[in-house]
Amino acid sequence: MEGVNMKKSEGKIVVAVDESEESMYALSWCLTNLFSQSSNSTLVLLYVKPPPPVYSPFDAAGYMFTNDAVKTMEKYGSEMVNSVMQRAEAVYSNFGSSINVHRVVGCGEAKDVICGIVDKLRADTLIMGSHGYGFINRALLGSVSDYCAKHVKCPVVIVKHGEEI
């Protein structure tokens, strides 16, 4: 029996990326297993910034926040987006220049934003890395990938990094 070819000729594949090695590994896995040279599929890189903190003019100790402190936190968020997208570009640039890539940045709770954007884009597949937190942490903290697998309308592939397998 011949191997099953998972590569589709076209479609929209969303890869959730973040600062982790696991998400870059999932991106690499996706490119290796779901894209081919003749693929017309679109790769959508989705990064979700955490929701902005609710600022009070005072912090917990009663000191006043300055506009400079707020601007510094916002600048850090933008730098993080750029850093993650540059790392992702380094991964997909190794797989050929013919890949159609879109970058999407959302803001809010990762699980809600990912599900919302995946459904809005009518994605064919969602690819996510597994952070490998284990049963206890997943039970206590919840898992973004578990939540998305239960709530999006398309198939979800959760890619485990080599050491987790």
C-alpha positions in Angstrom: 0.0 0.0 0.0 1.4 3.4 -1.0 1.7 6.2 1.6 -1.0 8.7 2.0 -0.3 12.1 0.5 -1.5 14.8 2.9 -0.5 17.7 0.7 -3.4 19.6 -0.7 -3.1 21.6 -3.9 -4.8 24.6 -2.5 -6.5 25.9 0.7 -5.9 28.1 3.7 -3.7 26.7 6.4 -3.4 28.7 9.6 -0.4 28.2 11.8 -0.6 29.7 15.3 2.9 31.1 16.1 4.3 32.5 19.3 7.6 33.0 21.0 8.1 29.3 21.6 10.3 26.7 19.9 7.2 24.5 19.7 5.3 26.8 17.5 8.3 27.1 15.1 8.6 23.4 15.0 4.9 23.1 14.2 5.4 25.6 11.3 8.3 23.6 10.0 6.2 20.4 10.3 3.3 22.0 8.4 5.6 23.1 5.6 7.2 19.7 5.3 3.9 17.7 5.4 1.2 20.0 4.0 2.9 22.1 1.3 4.4 21.0 -1.9 6.2 22.9 -4.7 3.0 22.9 -6.8 0.8 23.9 -3.8 -1.5 26.9 -4.2 -2.3 26.9 -0.5 -2.0 30.0 1.5 0.0 29.9 4.7 -1.5 32.2 7.4 0.8 33.0 10.3 -1.3 34.0 13.2 0.2 35.7 16.3 -1.9 36.7 19.2 -0.7 39.5 21.5 -1.9 39.3 25.1 -4.7 41.7 25.9 -3.5 45.1 27.0 -3.6 45.5 30.8 -6.3 47.7 32.2 -4.4 50.7 33.3 -5.3 52.6 36.4 -3.5 55.9 36.9 -2.0 54.2 39.9 -0.2 50.9 40.4 -0.8 48.6 43.4 1.5 50.6 45.6 -0.2 53.8 44.8 2.4 55.2 42.5 1.2 57.0 39.4 2.0 55.4 35.9 3.5 57.8 33.5 2.6 57.8 29.8 6.2 56.8 29.1 5.7 53.5 31.0 2.6 52.8 29.1 4.3 53.6 25.8 7.2 51.3 26.7 4.9 48.4 27.3 3.1 49.0 24.0 6.5 49.2 22.2 7.6 45.9 23.7 4.4 44.3 22.4 5.1 45.5 18.8 8.7 44.4 19.1 7.5 40.9 20.1 5.2 40.7 17.1 8.1 41.6 14.8 10.5 39.1 16.5 8.0 36.2 16.1 7.2 37.0 12.5 10.9 37.3 11.6 11.6 33.9 13.2 8.7 32.4 11.3 10.0 34.0 8.0 13.4 32.3 8.6 11.6 29.0 8.9 9.4 29.3 5.8 12.0 30.9 3.6 13.9 27.6 3.7 10.9 25.9 2.0 10.9 27.9 -1.3 9.8 31.3 -2.3 6.5 30.2 -4.0 4.6 30.0 -0.7 1.8 32.5 -0.5 2.1 33.9 3.1 -0.3 36.1 5.0 0.5 37.5 8.4 -2.3 38.1 10.9 -1.9 39.7 14.3 -4.8 39.5 16.9 -5.0 40.8 20.4 -6.8 39.2 23.4 -7.1 35.8 24.9 -5.2 33.4 22.6 -7.9 30.7 22.5 -10.7 33.1 21.7 -8.8 35.1 19.1 -7.4 32.0 17.4 -10.8 30.4 17.1 -12.4 33.6 15.9 -9.9 34.3 13.2 -9.7 30.7 12.0 -13.5 30.7 11.6 -13.5 34.2 10.0 -10.9 33.2 7.5 -12.7 29.9 6.8 -9.4 28.1 7.2 -9.1 24.5 5.9 -6.7 23.5 8.7 -5.3 24.9 12.0 -1.8 23.9 13.0 -0.6 24.4 16.6 2.4 23.4 18.6 2.1 21.6 21.8 3.9 23.1 24.8 3.9 19.8 26.5 2.7 21.0 29.9 1.5 17.6 31.0 -1.8 16.5 32.4 -1.8 18.4 35.7 -0.9 21.8 34.2 -3.4 21.3 31.3 -6.1 20.5 33.8 -5.3 23.5 36.0 -4.4 26.1 33.4 -6.3 24.8 30.4 -4.7 24.3 27.0 -5.2 26.7 24.1 -4.7 23.8 21.6 -7.3 21.6 23.4 -9.8 24.5 23.5 -9.3 25.3 19.8 -9.6 21.6 18.8 -13.0 21.6 20.4 -14.3 24.9 19.1 -13.1 25.6 15.5 -14.9 24.2 12.5 -11.9 22.9 10.6 -9.5 20.1 11.4 -6.8 20.9 14.0 -3.3 19.4 14.0 -1.4 19.6 17.3 2.3 19.0 16.6 4.4 17.6 19.4 8.0 18.6 19.4 10.5 15.7 19.0 11.2 15.3 22.8 7.5 15.0 23.6 6.8 12.0 21.4 
